[in-house]
Amino acid sequence: MHTWVSAEPVPRFYPNVVTLTTGEADIVEQRQTVRILLKSHLPGRWAVKDSFNALDIARLGFEPLFEANWIRKGVPKPAAMISGLSWERVQSSGNEAFPQALFSDDNFAMFSGRRSGVVVAGGTLYRSDGVVGLTNVMADPAEARAVWHDMQSLAASTFPGMALVGYESDDELKAAHRAGFEVGDPLRVWVKAKD
């Protein structure tokens, strides 16, 4: 499989196409997949995650939404929390952005960090294919490195013995790097241009 595709609307901020492989033949097929999906008339501005920064789909009516870099952390070990936040595993979303079915999936874990009872940070983990994806990490910029550190420890406790992967850009990328993540290759997320 060289591409993940959803021909139906997806939750906000999620792509309808994700490239999974690279190579000339794969890229040709990935562009063709995007062309086919364009003909399906998906509503709104949908996105393509170009995992290897190899697609040039501007001529197909897309524009870069953002560029980022892959990040990786070898198998983290549980460690003392350093953010000073009170962390808890979220048991339900209370909104449609994260369908309730996710919370009954043993491979999914969302954490919120509270200060004085108010949620001020969080992140999401998903175990798949021998690694744990770390996404949607949110924190005040001044506390971001500490939150990334705490998320590593939460991942180590929740899914022991597994490396962490994800992607970030800008200040979040810097915070992840300062917290011990390796910065890897670039990727790009394209969005369908406004009509």
C-alpha positions as CSV (number, residue, x, y, z in Angstrom):
1,M,0.0,0.0,0.0
2,H,1.5,3.3,-1.0
3,T,-1.3,5.7,0.0
4,W,-4.0,6.0,2.7
5,V,-7.2,7.5,1.3
6,S,-10.5,8.5,2.7
7,A,-13.1,9.4,0.0
8,E,-15.4,10.7,2.7
9,P,-15.1,13.9,4.8
10,V,-12.7,13.5,7.7
11,P,-12.5,15.3,11.0
12,R,-11.3,18.9,10.8
13,F,-7.5,19.3,10.5
14,Y,-7.1,15.7,9.2
15,P,-6.0,14.9,5.6
16,N,-8.0,12.8,3.1
17,V,-4.8,11.4,1.6
18,V,-1.5,10.4,3.2
19,T,1.5,9.1,1.2
20,L,3.1,6.0,2.7
21,T,5.9,5.3,0.3
22,T,8.3,7.1,-2.0
23,G,9.8,6.2,-5.4
24,E,9.0,7.4,-8.9
25,A,6.3,4.8,-9.6
26,D,4.7,5.4,-6.2
27,I,4.6,9.2,-6.7
28,V,2.9,8.8,-10.1
29,E,0.2,6.5,-8.5
30,Q,-0.2,9.0,-5.6
31,R,-0.8,11.9,-8.0
32,Q,-3.3,9.7,-9.8
33,T,-5.1,9.0,-6.5
34,V,-5.3,12.7,-5.8
35,R,-6.8,13.3,-9.4
36,I,-9.4,10.5,-8.8
37,L,-10.3,12.0,-5.4
38,L,-10.6,15.5,-7.0
39,K,-13.3,14.0,-9.4
40,S,-15.3,12.8,-6.3
41,H,-16.1,16.4,-5.4
42,L,-15.3,16.2,-1.7
43,P,-16.8,19.2,-0.1
44,G,-14.6,22.0,1.2
45,R,-10.8,22.4,1.3
46,W,-9.4,18.9,1.9
47,A,-5.8,18.1,2.4
48,V,-3.0,15.7,1.3
49,K,-0.1,14.8,3.7
50,D,2.9,14.4,1.5
51,S,4.9,12.3,4.0
52,F,8.2,12.5,2.0
53,N,7.9,16.0,0.6
54,A,7.9,14.5,-2.9
55,L,4.6,15.4,-4.5
56,D,4.2,18.5,-6.5
57,I,0.5,18.9,-6.8
58,A,0.2,22.6,-7.3
59,R,-0.9,22.0,-10.9
60,L,-3.7,19.9,-9.6
61,G,-5.1,22.9,-7.6
62,F,-3.4,22.5,-4.3
63,E,-1.2,24.9,-2.3
64,P,1.1,24.2,0.6
65,L,-0.7,24.5,3.9
66,F,2.5,24.0,6.0
67,E,5.8,22.2,6.0
68,A,7.1,20.2,9.0
69,N,9.7,17.6,9.9
70,W,9.3,14.1,11.2
71,I,10.4,13.6,14.8
72,R,11.5,10.5,16.6
73,K,12.3,9.5,20.1
74,G,13.9,6.1,20.7
75,V,12.1,4.0,23.4
76,P,11.5,6.4,26.3
77,K,11.6,5.4,29.9
78,P,9.1,6.5,32.5
79,A,10.5,9.5,34.3
80,A,9.4,12.1,36.8
81,M,7.1,14.7,35.4
82,I,8.7,18.1,35.2
83,S,5.9,20.4,34.0
84,G,4.2,20.7,37.4
85,L,0.9,19.8,35.8
86,S,-1.6,17.2,37.0
87,W,-1.9,14.7,34.1
88,E,-4.9,12.5,33.5
89,R,-6.0,10.2,30.7
90,V,-9.1,11.6,29.0
91,Q,-11.9,9.1,28.9
92,S,-14.3,10.8,26.4
93,S,-14.1,13.7,24.0
94,G,-17.4,15.4,24.6
95,N,-17.3,16.6,21.0
96,E,-17.3,15.3,17.4
97,A,-13.6,16.2,16.7
98,F,-12.6,12.9,18.4
99,P,-15.3,10.2,17.9
100,Q,-16.2,8.4,21.1
101,A,-15.2,5.1,19.6
102,L,-11.5,6.2,19.8
103,F,-11.7,6.2,23.6
104,S,-12.6,2.5,23.6
105,D,-9.6,1.6,21.4
106,D,-6.8,0.2,23.5
107,N,-4.2,1.7,21.1
108,F,-5.4,5.3,21.7
109,A,-4.7,7.5,24.6
110,M,-5.3,11.2,25.1
111,F,-3.9,13.1,28.1
112,S,-4.7,16.5,29.5
113,G,-2.5,18.5,31.9
114,R,-4.2,20.7,34.4
115,R,-3.0,23.5,36.6
116,S,-5.4,24.6,39.3
117,G,-8.2,22.5,37.7
118,V,-7.9,24.1,34.3
119,V,-6.6,22.2,31.3
120,V,-3.5,24.0,30.0
121,A,-1.8,21.2,28.0
122,G,-2.4,17.9,26.3
123,G,-1.4,15.4,23.7
124,T,-2.6,12.3,21.9
125,L,-0.9,8.9,21.5
126,Y,-1.7,6.1,19.1
127,R,0.0,2.7,19.0
128,S,0.4,1.2,15.5
129,D,2.9,-0.9,13.5
130,G,5.4,-1.1,16.4
131,V,5.6,2.6,17.2
132,V,3.5,5.2,19.1
133,G,2.4,8.3,17.2
134,L,2.5,11.4,19.3
135,T,0.2,14.2,18.0
136,N,-1.8,17.2,18.9
137,V,0.7,18.2,21.7
138,M,-0.5,21.6,23.0
139,A,1.2,23.7,25.6
140,D,2.0,27.3,26.5
141,P,5.2,28.1,24.6
142,A,7.1,28.8,27.9
143,E,6.2,25.3,29.1
144,A,6.4,23.4,25.8
145,R,9.7,21.6,26.4
146,A,8.5,20.3,29.8
147,V,5.2,19.2,28.3
148,W,7.0,17.3,25.6
149,H,9.1,15.6,28.3
150,D,6.0,14.6,30.3
151,M,4.3,13.2,27.2
152,Q,7.3,11.0,26.6
153,S,7.0,9.6,30.1
154,L,3.2,9.2,29.7
155,A,3.9,7.3,26.5
156,A,6.5,5.1,28.2
157,S,4.0,4.2,30.9
158,T,1.0,3.7,28.6
159,F,2.8,1.8,25.8
160,P,6.1,0.5,27.3
161,G,9.0,-0.5,25.1
162,M,7.9,1.5,22.0
163,A,9.6,4.3,20.1
164,L,7.7,7.6,19.6
165,V,7.2,9.3,16.2
166,G,5.3,12.3,14.9
167,Y,5.9,15.5,13.0
168,E,6.1,19.2,14.0
169,S,7.0,22.6,12.7
170,D,8.3,25.9,14.0
171,D,8.3,26.4,17.8
172,E,6.7,23.0,18.5
173,L,9.5,21.4,16.5
174,K,12.1,23.3,18.6
175,A,10.4,22.3,21.8
176,A,10.3,18.6,20.8
177,H,14.0,18.8,19.9
178,R,14.9,20.4,23.2
179,A,13.0,17.6,24.9
180,G,15.2,15.0,23.3
181,F,13.4,14.2,20.0
182,E,15.5,13.7,16.9
183,V,14.5,15.9,13.9
184,G,14.1,13.9,10.7
185,D,13.2,14.5,7.1
186,P,10.8,17.2,5.9
187,L,7.2,16.6,4.9
188,R,4.5,18.9,3.5
189,V,0.7,19.2,3.9
190,W,-1.1,20.4,0.8
191,V,-4.6,21.8,0.8
192,K,-7.0,22.2,-2.0
193,A,-6.9,25.8,-3.2
194,K,-9.9,28.0,-2.7
195,D,-12.2,27.9,-5.8
